[in-house]
Amino acid sequence: MKKLTIAAKLSAAVVFLWLVSGIASSAIAADAGASAIEKCIGAFESAEPIFADLRDFVGREIEGFDDEEGEYDEQEAKDMIVSLREYAKRLDGLISGTGGQAGDPSSNEGKTLAAVREYLNMLKNISGDMDDLVAYGIDFTEALKPLSEDDSFFDSYGDFADNLYLTTTESLELLRGINPPPYLAISHGDVIARVAEFQDFASDFQWAIYLDDPLRITSCVYRMDRIALMFEKCAENLNSDFLLQLWQAQRRLDGPISTLRDELSAYFALLEPKGRGA
């Protein structure tokens, strides 16, 4: 981890050095070059609120995992999706607005443009990754609703057993219809396997109740307890995968992205009098 941090800082320092190295030659740059720098500064400043919002969003999500009393708010999650997709759209517009390559890619303007576009793309990637994560959470929660929100009352154990099989089957079909992000594929597959086992249990429970067989019923109770423990372990693994992605997003925002942002900000501050047409 130490090496990665040092490498990121060195990389950003190199970016800063080659940007500053071109300041002397910028005095004789053509007007088109100055315009390119202005576009870079404008795009960079327009992305500042997005950078701040993404850091706040990731931080709040990480804190939410430590809040045992917190409750899932579906509407809040859907609002997050809207915001994250709007950020990605705005960042796309900012990238396009920089106007492509500014003359020679090896020139100061070309390097500045490349650095700004890299920064904007890194923010866009964070938006996309968080979009995938939140969208999966919404789909996953929706898939478990038939099981988790069924509070019906039944006239007999037979009706209860029949309903249990139906709701389990519905949740299983919904889970199988989800296309999880690659980093959640294994944990998601484990959840599907556990719910499939629960579906088998529900089927056996139907027969046990139908036959009024005490031994079968006792066996089903034991199976249900075992499956519940296994499902709890799957849920813990899924939460760990979620949290890992949030931590990685936070490291990217606080590490390479923040470092490049700071270096660009310092460079643009040096250009401020000329860049603003003062």
C-alpha positions as CSV (number, residue, x, y, z in Angstrom):
1,M,0.0,0.0,0.0
2,K,2.9,2.3,0.8
3,K,4.5,1.8,-2.6
4,L,1.2,2.5,-4.4
5,T,0.8,5.8,-2.4
6,I,4.4,6.9,-3.2
7,A,4.0,6.0,-6.9
8,A,0.8,8.0,-7.2
9,K,2.5,11.0,-5.6
10,L,5.5,10.7,-7.9
11,S,3.3,10.4,-10.9
12,A,1.4,13.5,-10.0
13,A,4.6,15.4,-9.3
14,V,5.9,14.5,-12.8
15,V,2.6,15.9,-14.2
16,F,3.1,19.1,-12.3
17,L,6.8,19.5,-13.3
18,W,6.1,19.2,-17.1
19,L,3.2,21.6,-16.7
20,V,5.3,24.2,-14.9
21,S,8.2,23.7,-17.4
22,G,6.0,25.2,-20.1
23,I,5.2,28.4,-18.3
24,A,8.2,30.2,-19.7
25,S,7.3,29.3,-23.3
26,S,3.6,30.2,-22.8
27,A,4.5,33.9,-23.1
28,I,4.9,33.4,-26.9
29,A,2.0,31.0,-27.4
30,A,-0.6,31.9,-30.0
31,D,-4.0,33.1,-29.0
32,A,-5.4,29.6,-29.9
33,G,-3.1,28.2,-27.2
34,A,-4.4,30.6,-24.6
35,S,-7.9,29.7,-25.5
36,A,-7.1,26.0,-24.9
37,I,-5.7,26.8,-21.5
38,E,-8.9,28.8,-20.7
39,K,-11.0,25.8,-21.7
40,C,-9.0,23.6,-19.4
41,I,-9.3,26.0,-16.5
42,G,-13.1,26.4,-17.1
43,A,-13.6,22.6,-17.2
44,F,-11.5,22.0,-14.1
45,E,-13.4,24.6,-12.1
46,S,-16.8,23.3,-13.3
47,A,-15.8,19.9,-12.0
48,E,-15.0,21.1,-8.5
49,P,-18.6,20.7,-7.1
50,I,-18.7,17.2,-8.6
51,F,-15.4,16.3,-6.9
52,A,-16.7,17.5,-3.6
53,D,-20.1,15.7,-3.9
54,L,-18.4,12.4,-4.8
55,R,-16.2,12.6,-1.8
56,D,-19.1,13.4,0.4
57,F,-21.2,10.6,-1.1
58,V,-18.5,7.9,-0.7
59,G,-17.8,9.1,2.9
60,R,-21.5,8.9,3.8
61,E,-21.9,5.4,2.4
62,I,-18.9,4.2,4.3
63,E,-20.2,5.7,7.5
64,G,-23.6,4.0,6.8
65,F,-22.0,0.6,7.1
66,D,-21.0,1.4,10.7
67,D,-24.5,2.5,11.6
68,E,-26.3,-0.6,12.8
69,E,-29.5,1.3,13.4
70,G,-29.6,2.8,9.9
71,E,-32.4,1.8,7.6
72,Y,-32.3,1.3,3.9
73,D,-34.2,4.1,2.0
74,E,-35.1,3.0,-1.5
75,Q,-36.1,6.5,-2.6
76,E,-32.8,7.9,-1.4
77,A,-30.9,5.2,-3.3
78,K,-32.8,6.1,-6.5
79,D,-32.1,9.7,-6.0
80,M,-28.4,8.8,-5.7
81,I,-28.6,7.1,-9.1
82,V,-30.0,10.2,-10.7
83,S,-27.3,12.4,-9.2
84,L,-24.4,10.0,-10.2
85,R,-25.7,9.7,-13.8
86,E,-26.0,13.5,-13.9
87,Y,-22.4,13.8,-12.8
88,A,-21.2,11.4,-15.5
89,K,-23.2,13.3,-18.1
90,R,-21.8,16.7,-17.0
91,L,-18.3,15.3,-16.9
92,D,-18.8,14.0,-20.5
93,G,-19.8,17.5,-21.5
94,L,-16.8,19.0,-19.8
95,I,-14.4,16.6,-21.5
96,S,-16.0,17.3,-24.9
97,G,-15.9,21.1,-24.1
98,T,-12.1,21.1,-23.9
99,G,-12.1,20.9,-27.7
100,G,-9.9,17.8,-28.3
101,Q,-6.2,18.1,-28.7
102,A,-4.7,21.6,-28.5
103,G,-2.1,21.5,-31.3
104,D,1.0,19.5,-30.6
105,P,0.3,16.9,-27.8
106,S,3.9,17.4,-26.6
107,S,3.3,21.2,-26.2
108,N,2.4,22.8,-22.9
109,E,-1.2,23.2,-24.0
110,G,-1.4,19.7,-25.2
111,K,-0.1,18.3,-21.9
112,T,-2.3,20.5,-19.9
113,L,-5.3,19.3,-21.9
114,A,-4.3,15.7,-21.4
115,A,-3.9,16.1,-17.6
116,V,-7.3,17.8,-17.3
117,R,-9.0,15.2,-19.4
118,E,-7.4,12.5,-17.3
119,Y,-8.7,14.2,-14.1
120,L,-12.2,14.5,-15.5
121,N,-12.2,10.9,-16.7
122,M,-11.1,9.7,-13.3
123,L,-14.1,11.5,-11.7
124,K,-16.4,10.0,-14.4
125,N,-15.1,6.5,-13.6
126,I,-15.9,7.1,-9.9
127,S,-19.4,8.2,-10.8
128,G,-19.9,5.1,-13.0
129,D,-18.5,2.7,-10.3
130,M,-20.8,4.1,-7.7
131,D,-23.7,4.0,-10.1
132,D,-23.1,0.3,-10.6
133,L,-22.9,-0.3,-6.9
134,V,-26.0,1.6,-5.9
135,A,-28.0,0.2,-8.8
136,Y,-27.1,-3.4,-7.8
137,G,-28.1,-2.6,-4.2
138,I,-31.5,-1.4,-5.4
139,D,-32.0,-4.5,-7.6
140,F,-30.8,-6.9,-4.8
141,T,-33.1,-5.3,-2.2
142,E,-36.0,-5.5,-4.7
143,A,-35.3,-9.2,-5.4
144,L,-35.5,-10.1,-1.7
145,K,-38.8,-8.1,-1.1
146,P,-41.1,-11.1,-1.6
147,L,-39.3,-12.9,1.2
148,S,-38.4,-10.0,3.5
149,E,-41.7,-8.1,3.4
150,D,-44.2,-10.9,3.5
151,D,-46.1,-10.4,6.8
152,S,-49.3,-12.2,5.7
153,F,-51.4,-14.3,8.2
154,F,-52.4,-17.8,7.3
155,D,-55.2,-20.1,8.4
156,S,-53.0,-23.2,8.4
157,Y,-49.4,-24.3,8.2
158,G,-50.2,-25.7,4.8
159,D,-51.1,-22.3,3.5
160,F,-47.9,-20.9,5.1
161,A,-45.8,-23.6,3.5
162,D,-47.3,-23.0,0.0
163,N,-46.8,-19.2,0.3
164,L,-43.2,-19.7,1.5
165,Y,-42.4,-21.8,-1.6
166,L,-44.0,-19.2,-3.9
167,T,-42.2,-16.2,-2.4
168,T,-38.9,-18.0,-2.3
169,T,-39.3,-18.9,-6.0
170,E,-40.2,-15.3,-6.9
171,S,-37.1,-14.0,-5.1
172,L,-34.9,-16.6,-6.7
173,E,-36.1,-15.7,-10.2
174,L,-35.5,-12.0,-9.5
175,L,-32.0,-12.7,-8.1
176,R,-31.1,-14.7,-11.2
177,G,-32.2,-11.9,-13.4
178,I,-29.7,-9.5,-11.9
179,N,-26.4,-8.8,-13.7
180,P,-24.0,-7.9,-10.9
181,P,-20.8,-5.9,-11.3
182,P,-17.8,-8.4,-11.8
183,Y,-16.5,-7.8,-8.3
184,L,-19.8,-8.9,-6.8
185,A,-20.4,-11.9,-9.1
186,I,-19.1,-14.5,-6.7
187,S,-20.9,-13.2,-3.6
188,H,-24.1,-12.8,-5.7
189,G,-23.8,-16.3,-6.9
190,D,-23.4,-17.6,-3.4
191,V,-26.6,-15.8,-2.4
192,I,-28.5,-17.4,-5.3
193,A,-27.2,-20.8,-4.2
194,R,-28.4,-20.3,-0.7
195,V,-31.9,-19.1,-1.8
196,A,-32.1,-22.1,-4.1
197,E,-31.4,-24.3,-1.1
198,F,-34.1,-22.4,0.7
199,Q,-36.5,-23.1,-2.2
200,D,-35.7,-26.9,-1.9
201,F,-36.4,-26.6,1.8
202,A,-39.7,-24.9,1.2
203,S,-40.7,-27.7,-1.2
204,D,-39.8,-30.3,1.4
205,F,-41.7,-28.4,4.0
206,Q,-44.8,-28.4,1.9
207,W,-44.6,-32.2,1.7
208,A,-43.9,-32.5,5.4
209,I,-47.0,-30.5,6.3
210,Y,-49.1,-32.2,3.6
211,L,-48.2,-35.6,5.0
212,D,-48.3,-34.4,8.6
213,D,-45.0,-36.2,9.2
214,P,-43.4,-35.1,12.5
215,L,-40.0,-36.5,11.5
216,R,-40.0,-34.6,8.2
217,I,-41.1,-31.4,9.9
218,T,-38.3,-31.7,12.5
219,S,-35.8,-32.3,9.7
220,C,-37.1,-29.2,7.9
221,V,-36.7,-27.1,11.0
222,Y,-33.1,-28.2,11.3
223,R,-32.4,-27.5,7.6
224,M,-34.0,-24.0,7.9
225,D,-31.7,-23.1,10.8
226,R,-28.6,-24.3,8.9
227,I,-29.6,-22.5,5.7
228,A,-30.3,-19.3,7.7
229,L,-26.8,-19.4,9.1
230,M,-25.2,-19.9,5.7
231,F,-27.3,-17.1,4.2
232,E,-26.1,-14.8,7.0
233,K,-22.5,-15.6,6.1
234,C,-23.3,-14.8,2.4
235,A,-24.8,-11.5,3.4
236,E,-21.6,-10.7,5.4
237,N,-19.5,-11.5,2.4
238,L,-21.6,-9.3,0.1
239,N,-21.5,-6.4,2.5
240,S,-17.7,-6.8,2.7
241,D,-17.5,-6.7,-1.1
242,F,-19.6,-3.5,-1.1
243,L,-17.5,-1.9,1.6
244,L,-14.3,-2.8,-0.2
245,Q,-15.5,-1.0,-3.4
246,L,-16.3,2.1,-1.3
247,W,-12.9,2.0,0.3
248,Q,-11.2,1.7,-3.0
249,A,-13.3,4.7,-4.4
250,Q,-12.3,6.7,-1.3
251,R,-8.6,5.8,-1.8
252,R,-8.8,6.9,-5.4
253,L,-10.5,10.2,-4.5
254,D,-8.2,11.0,-1.6
255,G,-5.1,9.6,-3.4
256,P,-4.4,9.9,-7.1
257,I,-7.4,12.1,-8.0
258,S,-6.9,14.6,-5.2
259,T,-3.2,14.7,-5.9
260,L,-3.7,15.5,-9.6
261,R,-6.4,18.0,-8.7
262,D,-4.1,19.8,-6.3
263,E,-1.3,19.9,-8.9
264,L,-3.6,21.2,-11.6
265,S,-5.0,23.8,-9.2
266,A,-1.5,25.0,-8.3
267,Y,-0.5,25.2,-11.9
268,F,-3.6,27.2,-12.9
269,A,-3.0,29.5,-10.0
270,L,0.4,30.3,-11.5
271,L,-1.4,31.2,-14.8
272,E,-4.1,33.2,-13.1
273,P,-3.1,36.7,-14.2
274,K,-2.6,35.7,-17.8
275,G,-5.3,33.0,-17.9
276,R,-7.9,35.6,-16.8
277,G,-6.8,38.1,-19.3
278,A,-5.7,40.5,-16.6
